[in-house]
Amino acid sequence: MIKNSSRLKHLCAAVQSLYILHPKFPLENVYRTCGSFAQHIRGKKDDSSNLSSLFVPIPVKPSPDDINVGAELTGTLNKSDLLKVISKFYQKKEIKALLVENGLDHYLQHQAYVSFRRYCMEAETLPVDLHVVVSDILQGAGHIDDLFPYFLRHARQIFPHLECMDDLKKISDLRTPSNWYPGARALNRKIVFHSGPTNSGKTYHAMERFMTAKSGVYCGPLKLLATEIFNKANDRGTPCDLVTGEERKFASPNGSPSNHISCTVEMTSINTPYEVAIIDEIQMMRDPGRGWAWTRALLGVVAEEIHLCGEPGAVNLVQQLCSTTGEDVEVRNYKRLTELSIDDTALGSLEHIQPGDCIVCFSKNDIYSVSRGIEAIGKEVAVIYGGLPPGTKLAQAAKFNDPENTCKVLVATDAIGMGLNLSIRRIIFYSLIKPVVNEKGEKEMDTISVSAALQIAGRAGRYGTQWDKGFVTTFKGEDLPTLRSLLSRTPDPITQAGLHPTADQIELYAYHLPNSALSNLMDIFVNLSTVDDSLYFMCNTEDFKFLADMIQHVPLPLRARYVFCCAPINKKMPFVCTMFLKFARQYSKNEPITFDWLCRNIGWPVQSPKTIIDLVHLETVFDVLDLYLWLSYRFMDLLPDANLVRDMQKELDAVIQQGVFQLTRLLKNSETGVSSGAASAPDEDHFTISRQKQNYLRDSPKSSQLGRGRLTERLLAQGLLTPNMLQELKKEWTALKKSTDDGSDDDNTTTKPRRKRKK
C-alpha cells in the first residue's frame, strides 16, 4: 500500500508540474486517470453502470385474483389515464434523486420503470393498496408522489439485490484470505523457501525432509510430477499415496491411507494435519487461471513445516503474504548445479541437428512440420506436447533418454518445462513467440517471458544425466539476440497471488439471488469483490462461466452445478464439450453413466489412427475419459465404472503411442486424403484441416465417395459426427443407391411432371 500511495503522490506531482509549464494543457483526462488509479489501489470498482447491467430483472406476474377489491372500493381504472400517471411520476427529477438514494442508478431506474409500467398495464387486477392510491391521484385526492413506495416495492421485487447489497459486499470481501483457514492460523508454522533456478537441487533438498517426516504432503503443479514423487517415495521405503483430480492410489495393498501423500496442488487438503508440506513451483501463484490453488495451499495447509520451492522472484511476495499470518520465512538460496551456455550461432537448418538436441515449439503446427523435417533427413525423433496422455509422454521421454535407442532428437512444446526428467544436451527455441492469455482471458501472441525462457532453457544439461553441461540456442538467427537478452535478465518479481470464489461463497450469493444463473452470480461476485491489490488478484473465471452457460438449461442442484463447472476441460475441444453436456444431462436425470453408455457415446472400441485428425480425435477421447474419472470421484454413485474406464485409458494410451511413433506417416496420409473416419480436430489444428480441404478441392472431380466431402470433414472436426454414425450413413447411402438403381432398371420410362395452367 505504501508503494501505491507513493506512486499516486508522484503522479499527482507530475500533473501539477505539467499544469505549471503548460497552463492550457487539457488536464481532465489526466485527473480522470489519477482518480481511476486511486480507485484501483484501494481495490474498489468505479463502474456502477456496468455492475448494474449484470443484474437481470425478475419478471413479476400479477396475482390472478377473482375479485377485484380495488375496483369495488373506488371503481375501475382507465388504463390510458394510468399510463399518463406513471409516465408523469417517472419524469420527476425529485423521484429519480430519491431512487438513487435507494440504490437505483439510471440503468436500474429505467429497467424498473419499464417493468412497473408493463405490470400495471397488463394486470387485470392491481393490488388493492396500489389501486386505491392511483384512483385517488386520478380524482385529485392524492399526489403523484404517493406512487413512490409502490414503485420502490416493485423495483425491489425485480431486483432483490437492492435489499441485500451490503450482505453481498461482505461475502465478496476478499481482503484478508488468510482468515479463511482457522486450522492453519492455530499453528505457528515454520516456512522455508528453497529459492533457485531450474536444475539447482531445491526440490531435492525439500524432499529429503519430506522422506524423514512422520507425515507429509507434496503439492505439485502436474499429475506427472505428483506421480514421480509418489514412485520415488515408495521406492525409498516411505509409504506414500497418490491423489490427483482423476486418480487415487494407495501404497498399502489393503487400501489403508498412508501418512504421506503426493497430490496435485488443487487437491491439497486444508483440514488434514501434517508434519511437513512441500509446495512446488510456488511462483505459479501468479498464474491467471490456477494461481488460486497455490495461494490456498500456502495460506491454508495445516503443517508444522512448509517447504516452498520456486523462483527467486517469488520470495518477496511470499514474505509479504506470511507477514499477514504472523509467520517468518527462512530463505535458502541455490545455484545451478551444471553450467549452461548460449551458442554463438543459431541452428539455421535441421541438417545441423545433433544427438541430445531438443527443439522447443509453441504450436502443434510447428511440432508436426519440424518432426517431419527431421525424419526426412533420416533421423528418428521423439515428440512430446501437452495434449498427449501421461503414459505417451513418459514413453516418448524414455525413448529419447535411452542411450541404446536410435532416437537421439526430441521435438516438444513448453510442456517439458516441468514434470519430465529428460537427458537434453541442447535446447533449441524454434520460435520465441507464444500464444498467451491476457487479463481479460483473451489469447494473443507475445514473446515468451523471462521466467519461461529460463525454465525451458534450464532443462538442458540436467544434473545426473549423461550431459554435464547444457547449451541453448535458437533456430532462427534473428531470434538469438532476443534469447540472449531474456536469459541475461532475472525474472520480474511476482507481486500478486491469485484468488477464486469458493463454492460456499457462491452458495451464499445464490441464497440472496435465487433466480440468477451461475455464470451471472460469478460475474456479480467478481465485480463486487474487494481485493487487496497490493497482494492479490482475482483469477480468470471465463472457463468457469463458459461451462456454466453451457449447462444452464440443465436442471441441477447449485453445488453439483458448481462442481461440474470446475471440471478441467479444454473449451476449444467441441467433442469434449459435447460429452460434458451429455454427462450433465445424465446426472440431472439421475441416470447412471455406465461403461456401456460411455462406449456408445465415444465410439468405443477405437481404431488405430491413420491421419493427424484421427490422432487428435483419440486425444480428445482420452480427455473425455479423464473427465469421466474426474467426475467419478465427486459423484461416485452415478459414475460407477471408474476402474473399467481406467483400463480403457491404458488401452487408448497404447493406441495413441503407436500413432505418435508413426507421426510422419499420419502427416503423409493427411495430405493424400486417407481417413479412418475418426471424429474431431481442435481449433488450433488449422494445419490438418486446411490440408484436408486442399486435397478435397484437388481430388473432388475424381471422387464422390461418402465421407470424403467438405461437409463430412466439417462435421467430423466439430465432433457432430462419430465413426459409427459415418459407417451407418455409408450403409444407408449404399442401400439407397442400390434400391434406386433397381427401380430404374424396372422402369426405363421417365415421366415429366405436368405444369399447372394458370387460371
Secondary structure, 3 states (H helix, E strand, C coil): CHHHHHHHHHHHHHHHHHHHHCCCCCCHHHHHHHHHHHHHHHCCCCCHHHHHCCCCCCCCCCCCCCCCHHHHHHCCCCHHHHHHHHHHHHCCHHHHHHHHHCCCCHHHHHHHHHHHHHHHHHCCCCCHHHHHHHHHHHCCCCCHHHHHHHHHHHHHHHCHHHHCHHHHHHHCECCCHHHHCHHHHCCCCEEEEEECCCCCCHHHHHHHHHHHCCCEEEEECCHHHHHHHHHHHHHCCCCEEEECCCCEECCCCCCCCCCEEEEEHHHCCCCCCEEEEEECCHHHHHCCCCHHHHHHHHHHCCEEEEEEEECHHHHHHHHHHHHHHCCCEEEEECCCCCEEEECCCCCCCHHHCCCCEEEECCCHHHHHHHHHHHHHCCCCEEEECCCCCHHHHHHHHHHHHCCCCCCCEEEECHHHHCCCCCCECEEEECCCEEEEECCCCCEEEEECCHHHHHHHHCCECCCCCCCCEEEEEECCHHHHHHHHHHHHCCCCCCCCEEECCCHHHHHHHHHHCCCCCHHHHHHHHHHHCECCCCCEEECCCHHHHHHHHHCCCCCCCHHHHHHHHCCCCCCCCHHHHHHHHHHHHHHHCCCCCCHHHHHHHHCCCCCCCCCHHHHHHHHHHHHHHHHHHHHHCCCCCCCCCHHHHHHHHHHHHHHHHHHHHCHHHHHHHHHHCCCCCCCCCCCCCHHHHHHHHHHHHHHCCCCCCCCCCHHHHHHHHCCCCCHHHHHHHHHHHHHHHHHHHHHHHHCCCCCCCCCCCCC
